[in-house]
Amino acid sequence: MTALSGEFPADQLSRLIPSQAYAEKVITQLKAEKLIRIHCRDKLRGYRLTKKSKEMLLQDNPARFAFYLTGNTETNQIRSEPARRIRLHQKSEAYITLYHAGIPIYPDAKPALFSSGSSISVVNMQNFPLFYSSREIKQLGPDTTKIRNSRSIGILLTEKRAYVLYNTGCALLKWEYRTEIRVNAFLQYYLRGNPYHCPPEVRGIMLGRNMDTALRLLTSTGGYKKSLFMLDTSYGHFHYIPNTLEGEALLKLLCDTKMQQKLNRLLGSDLLSSNEQLTIEHDAMTSNGDVVLFAYDFDMIRINKFNTALKLFGYHGVLIAFDFQMPVLKEYLGTGLQYSSIDFQKFRRGFLHEPP
């Protein structure tokens, strides 16, 4: 994981190795064998590989590590500026979430996105879900020049959709609307026809430290110079996922269309179908005529539209989401609607078949 990101943040070690005693034992042994070293500067503490460990990894598995540990790459020749190091730390956070969600992240564990010198994808539907880092995408050639300033850390391909991943950490991400809209257009162009039968629906996923960060994103106006993230039209749908155990499960759900359909059927079993004549985002209706939104996927665009329409047109609303999402949603939406929570632990047992 340190090889993939360049510098692994010390505060994320518990997510990788849950047992504190065992984690300390592993770190102590790696340091004693001079395979890792601690880099602490500007209040950032992280683990870096030594020359010895890089040589060992390259000799042991060049197919996996040559992309990251050779040449003048940011994961091999690490810069000391805080902003660059924070970006490496954020990549690590995202990679852990992807890893725990069962999504391949190593180059040798997935097919190449495109064959050499060609725009023909060698990915097929049986491989999904798959993640490709921003560096892997930028290898596609000169067409990627216009998206080089994107804040994306990579793309996640699923059976029905392509997601562009970002990680805002615990602060608002720098944001350039025109660049990110080009990312959307670029992916629709390059992924059309193969592996998708037509230009895929491209959505955004914003990762963050915890659910508190979601409220900052929902209420952001872009900052004084409008250079920070705010909800715009770069993507028609933009989901928020925390880099936590709950976020890992939510990412699995977003990657599985059949699981989402199963959950929607369960949630709608006591509800009426949606009314297409209504000018509000909703998924179902109550017998009293109230509009219902399934917000468990934490699509910030839909949640924002739902909130706006409730206030503008005076609808009575019901919002359904996971219990760990409720505090933020209640603070953002207020008390003018009803809330119904999904027990996250029951979802893990019933849908993901994971132990509590």
C-alpha positions as CSV (number, residue, x, y, z in Angstrom):
1,M,0.0,0.0,0.0
2,T,2.9,2.3,0.7
3,A,4.3,1.6,-2.8
4,L,1.1,2.5,-4.4
5,S,0.7,5.8,-2.7
6,G,4.3,6.8,-2.1
7,E,3.7,7.7,1.6
8,F,1.3,5.9,3.8
9,P,-0.3,8.1,6.5
10,A,0.3,6.8,10.1
11,D,-3.2,7.7,11.2
12,Q,-4.6,5.2,8.7
13,L,-2.7,2.2,10.0
14,S,-5.6,1.0,12.1
15,R,-7.8,0.7,9.0
16,L,-5.2,-1.6,7.4
17,I,-4.3,-3.5,10.6
18,P,-7.1,-3.3,13.1
19,S,-5.2,-4.8,16.0
20,Q,-3.1,-2.0,17.5
21,A,-0.6,-4.5,19.2
22,Y,-0.1,-6.4,15.9
23,A,0.3,-3.2,13.9
24,E,3.0,-1.9,16.3
25,K,4.8,-5.3,16.0
26,V,4.7,-5.1,12.2
27,I,6.0,-1.5,12.0
28,T,8.7,-2.3,14.6
29,Q,9.9,-5.3,12.5
30,L,9.8,-3.4,9.2
31,K,11.8,-0.5,10.7
32,A,14.3,-2.9,12.2
33,E,14.8,-4.6,8.8
34,K,15.2,-1.1,7.3
35,L,12.3,-1.7,4.9
36,I,10.3,1.4,5.9
37,R,11.1,4.8,7.5
38,I,9.0,7.4,9.2
39,H,8.8,10.8,7.7
40,C,7.4,13.4,10.0
41,R,7.2,17.1,8.9
42,D,4.7,19.9,8.8
43,K,2.5,17.9,11.3
44,L,2.2,15.1,8.8
45,R,3.4,11.7,9.8
46,G,3.8,8.9,7.3
47,Y,5.6,5.7,6.3
48,R,7.9,5.6,3.3
49,L,9.8,2.8,1.6
50,T,13.5,2.6,1.8
51,K,15.8,1.9,-1.1
52,K,16.2,-1.7,0.2
53,S,12.5,-2.3,0.2
54,K,11.9,-0.9,-3.2
55,E,14.6,-3.1,-4.7
56,M,13.0,-6.1,-2.9
57,L,9.5,-5.4,-4.2
58,L,10.8,-4.8,-7.8
59,Q,12.7,-8.1,-7.7
60,D,9.8,-10.0,-6.2
61,N,7.0,-8.7,-8.3
62,P,8.0,-6.2,-11.1
63,A,4.6,-6.5,-12.8
64,R,2.9,-5.0,-9.7
65,F,5.4,-2.4,-8.5
66,A,7.5,-1.2,-11.5
67,F,4.8,1.4,-12.4
68,Y,5.1,3.0,-8.9
69,L,8.8,2.4,-8.0
70,T,10.7,3.3,-11.2
71,G,11.4,6.6,-12.9
72,N,10.6,10.2,-11.8
73,T,7.1,9.5,-10.5
74,E,5.5,11.0,-7.5
75,T,5.3,7.6,-5.8
76,N,9.1,7.0,-6.3
77,Q,10.6,10.5,-6.1
78,I,8.5,12.0,-3.4
79,R,8.3,15.8,-3.0
80,S,8.3,17.3,0.5
81,E,5.7,20.0,0.0
82,P,2.8,19.6,2.4
83,A,0.2,19.8,-0.4
84,R,1.8,17.0,-2.4
85,R,2.2,14.8,0.7
86,I,-1.5,15.4,1.7
87,R,-2.4,14.2,-1.8
88,L,-0.4,11.0,-1.3
89,H,-2.1,10.4,2.0
90,Q,-5.5,10.9,0.5
91,K,-4.7,8.3,-2.2
92,S,-3.8,5.9,0.6
93,E,-7.1,6.5,2.3
94,A,-9.0,5.9,-1.0
95,Y,-6.9,2.7,-1.8
96,I,-7.8,1.2,1.6
97,T,-11.5,1.9,1.0
98,L,-11.3,0.3,-2.4
99,Y,-9.3,-2.6,-1.1
100,H,-11.8,-3.4,1.7
101,A,-14.6,-3.1,-0.8
102,G,-13.0,-6.0,-2.8
103,I,-12.1,-3.8,-5.8
104,P,-8.7,-4.6,-7.5
105,I,-6.2,-1.8,-7.3
106,Y,-2.9,-3.5,-8.3
107,P,-1.9,-3.3,-12.0
108,D,-1.3,-7.1,-12.2
109,A,-4.7,-7.9,-10.7
110,K,-6.7,-6.3,-13.4
111,P,-6.8,-6.1,-17.2
112,A,-5.2,-3.1,-19.0
113,L,-7.8,-0.3,-19.5
114,F,-6.7,0.0,-23.2
115,S,-4.4,-2.0,-25.3
116,S,-1.1,-0.5,-26.2
117,G,-1.5,2.4,-28.7
118,S,-5.2,1.8,-29.1
119,S,-8.4,3.2,-27.8
120,I,-9.9,-0.3,-27.8
121,S,-10.6,-1.4,-24.3
122,V,-9.5,-4.9,-23.2
123,V,-11.9,-4.8,-20.3
124,N,-15.0,-6.9,-20.3
125,M,-18.1,-7.0,-18.2
126,Q,-16.9,-10.1,-16.2
127,N,-14.1,-8.1,-14.7
128,F,-16.2,-5.4,-13.0
129,P,-15.8,-3.5,-10.7
130,L,-12.4,-2.2,-11.6
131,F,-10.4,0.8,-10.5
132,Y,-7.8,2.7,-12.5
133,S,-5.8,5.5,-11.0
134,S,-5.4,9.0,-12.6
135,R,-1.8,8.1,-13.5
136,E,-3.0,5.0,-15.4
137,I,-5.5,7.1,-17.3
138,K,-3.0,9.8,-18.2
139,Q,-1.0,7.1,-20.0
140,L,-3.6,7.0,-22.7
141,G,-1.7,9.8,-24.6
142,P,-2.1,13.4,-25.7
143,D,-5.9,13.4,-25.4
144,T,-5.5,13.5,-21.6
145,T,-3.7,16.8,-21.7
146,K,-6.9,18.8,-21.1
147,I,-7.7,16.8,-17.9
148,R,-4.2,16.8,-16.3
149,N,-5.3,19.4,-13.7
150,S,-8.3,17.3,-12.6
151,R,-8.4,16.6,-8.8
152,S,-9.6,13.0,-9.5
153,I,-7.6,10.1,-8.1
154,G,-9.0,7.7,-10.7
155,I,-12.1,6.0,-12.2
156,L,-14.2,3.1,-11.0
157,L,-15.9,1.0,-13.7
158,T,-19.0,-1.0,-12.9
159,E,-21.5,-2.9,-14.9
160,K,-23.8,0.1,-15.5
161,R,-21.8,3.2,-14.7
162,A,-18.4,4.8,-14.6
163,Y,-17.6,6.7,-11.4
164,V,-14.9,9.4,-11.1
165,L,-13.3,9.3,-7.7
166,Y,-12.1,12.2,-5.6
167,N,-10.9,12.4,-2.0
168,T,-11.5,15.6,-0.2
169,G,-10.1,14.4,3.2
170,C,-11.5,16.6,6.0
171,A,-11.3,19.9,4.1
172,L,-12.9,21.2,1.0
173,L,-11.2,20.1,-2.2
174,K,-9.8,22.6,-4.7
175,W,-12.2,22.5,-7.7
176,E,-12.1,23.7,-11.3
177,Y,-15.5,23.2,-12.9
178,R,-14.3,23.4,-16.5
179,T,-11.6,20.7,-16.0
180,E,-13.9,18.3,-14.3
181,I,-16.6,18.7,-17.0
182,R,-13.9,17.7,-19.5
183,V,-13.2,14.6,-17.5
184,N,-16.8,13.6,-17.8
185,A,-16.8,14.2,-21.6
186,F,-13.4,12.4,-22.0
187,L,-14.7,9.3,-20.3
188,Q,-17.9,9.1,-22.2
189,Y,-15.9,9.4,-25.4
190,Y,-13.2,6.8,-24.6
191,L,-15.5,4.2,-22.9
192,R,-18.2,4.3,-25.6
193,G,-18.7,1.0,-27.5
194,N,-16.2,-1.0,-25.5
195,P,-16.6,-2.1,-22.8
196,Y,-20.0,-0.3,-22.7
197,H,-22.4,-0.6,-25.7
198,C,-22.9,3.2,-25.7
199,P,-21.4,6.2,-23.9
200,P,-21.7,5.2,-20.2
201,E,-23.4,7.3,-17.5
202,V,-20.5,9.0,-15.7
203,R,-21.1,9.9,-12.0
204,G,-18.9,11.4,-9.3
205,I,-17.9,9.9,-6.0
206,M,-16.4,12.1,-3.3
207,L,-14.6,10.3,-0.6
208,G,-13.9,12.1,2.7
209,R,-12.7,11.5,6.2
210,N,-16.1,11.0,7.9
211,M,-19.8,12.0,7.6
212,D,-19.1,15.4,9.1
213,T,-17.3,16.3,5.9
214,A,-20.5,15.7,3.9
215,L,-22.2,18.6,5.5
216,R,-19.4,20.9,4.5
217,L,-19.8,19.7,0.9
218,L,-23.5,20.1,0.8
219,T,-23.4,23.7,2.1
220,S,-20.3,24.9,0.3
221,T,-20.5,28.0,-1.9
222,G,-17.0,27.5,-3.3
223,G,-15.1,29.8,-0.9
224,Y,-14.1,33.5,-1.3
225,K,-12.5,32.9,-4.8
226,K,-14.9,30.2,-5.8
227,S,-11.9,27.8,-6.1
228,L,-13.2,25.1,-3.7
229,F,-15.7,22.3,-4.2
230,M,-19.3,23.2,-4.6
231,L,-22.2,21.2,-6.1
232,D,-22.4,22.1,-9.8
233,T,-23.4,20.4,-13.1
234,S,-20.0,18.6,-13.7
235,Y,-21.9,15.4,-12.9
236,G,-25.6,14.6,-12.9
237,H,-25.1,12.5,-9.8
238,F,-22.4,13.0,-7.1
239,H,-22.2,10.5,-4.2
240,Y,-20.5,11.0,-0.9
241,I,-18.7,8.1,0.8
242,P,-16.7,8.3,4.0
243,N,-13.4,6.5,4.3
244,T,-14.8,4.2,7.1
245,L,-16.2,0.8,7.5
246,E,-19.6,2.2,6.6
247,G,-18.2,3.8,3.5
248,E,-16.6,0.5,2.3
249,A,-20.0,-1.2,2.5
250,L,-21.7,1.7,0.7
251,L,-19.1,1.5,-2.1
252,K,-19.9,-2.2,-2.5
253,L,-23.5,-1.3,-2.8
254,L,-22.9,1.4,-5.5
255,C,-20.9,-1.1,-7.5
256,D,-23.8,-3.7,-7.5
257,T,-26.9,-2.7,-9.4
258,K,-28.8,-5.8,-8.5
259,M,-28.2,-5.2,-4.8
260,Q,-29.5,-1.7,-5.2
261,Q,-32.6,-2.9,-6.9
262,K,-33.2,-5.5,-4.2
263,L,-32.8,-2.8,-1.5
264,N,-35.2,-0.5,-3.4
265,R,-37.8,-3.2,-3.7
266,L,-37.6,-3.8,0.0
267,L,-37.8,-0.1,0.9
268,G,-40.7,0.4,-1.5
269,S,-42.7,-2.7,-0.5
270,D,-45.1,-0.6,1.7
271,L,-45.1,2.4,-0.6
272,L,-46.7,3.5,-3.8
273,S,-44.9,4.1,-7.1
274,S,-43.4,7.5,-7.9
275,N,-45.5,10.1,-9.7
276,E,-43.8,11.3,-12.8
277,Q,-46.0,14.3,-13.0
278,L,-44.5,15.8,-9.8
279,T,-41.6,18.3,-10.2
280,I,-39.5,16.9,-7.5
281,E,-36.8,14.2,-7.2
282,H,-38.4,11.2,-5.5
283,D,-38.5,7.4,-5.6
284,A,-41.9,6.5,-4.2
285,M,-45.1,7.9,-2.6
286,T,-46.8,7.3,0.7
287,S,-50.5,6.5,0.9
288,N,-51.0,10.1,2.2
289,G,-49.4,11.5,-0.9
290,D,-46.0,12.4,0.6
291,V,-42.9,12.1,-1.6
292,V,-40.2,9.6,-0.6
293,L,-36.5,9.8,-1.4
294,F,-34.2,6.9,-1.1
295,A,-31.0,8.7,0.0
296,Y,-28.9,5.8,1.2
297,D,-26.6,6.2,-1.8
298,F,-26.0,9.8,-0.5
299,D,-26.3,11.4,-3.9
300,M,-25.6,15.0,-3.0
301,I,-27.2,16.3,-6.2
302,R,-30.5,14.5,-5.6
303,I,-30.5,15.4,-1.9
304,N,-30.0,19.0,-2.7
305,K,-32.8,19.0,-5.4
306,F,-35.1,17.3,-3.0
307,N,-34.4,19.9,-0.3
308,T,-34.9,22.8,-2.7
309,A,-38.2,21.4,-4.1
310,L,-39.6,20.7,-0.6
311,K,-39.0,24.3,0.4
312,L,-40.1,25.8,-2.9
313,F,-43.3,23.9,-3.6
314,G,-44.3,23.0,0.0
315,Y,-44.3,19.2,-0.5
316,H,-44.4,16.9,2.5
317,G,-41.4,14.6,2.3
318,V,-40.0,11.4,3.7
319,L,-36.3,10.6,3.5
320,I,-34.9,7.1,3.9
321,A,-31.1,6.6,4.5
322,F,-28.7,4.6,6.6
323,D,-28.6,5.3,10.3
324,F,-25.0,6.5,10.1
325,Q,-26.0,9.2,7.5
326,M,-28.9,10.5,9.5
327,P,-27.2,13.1,11.8
328,V,-25.8,15.0,8.8
329,L,-29.0,14.7,6.8
330,K,-31.1,16.0,9.6
331,E,-28.8,19.0,10.2
332,Y,-28.9,19.8,6.5
333,L,-32.6,19.3,5.8
334,G,-34.0,20.3,9.1
335,T,-37.2,19.2,10.8
336,G,-39.7,19.9,8.0
337,L,-39.9,16.2,6.8
338,Q,-40.0,12.7,8.1
339,Y,-36.9,10.4,8.5
340,S,-36.7,6.7,8.3
341,S,-33.4,5.0,8.9
342,I,-31.9,1.7,7.6
343,D,-30.1,-0.3,10.3
344,F,-26.6,-0.5,8.9
345,Q,-25.7,-3.6,10.9
346,K,-28.8,-5.5,9.6
347,F,-27.9,-4.4,6.1
348,R,-24.4,-5.8,6.5
349,R,-25.7,-9.2,7.7
350,G,-28.7,-9.4,5.2
351,F,-27.1,-8.0,2.0
352,L,-23.4,-8.3,2.4
353,H,-23.4,-11.4,4.6
354,E,-20.8,-9.9,6.8
355,P,-20.5,-10.5,10.6
356,P,-21.7,-7.7,12.9
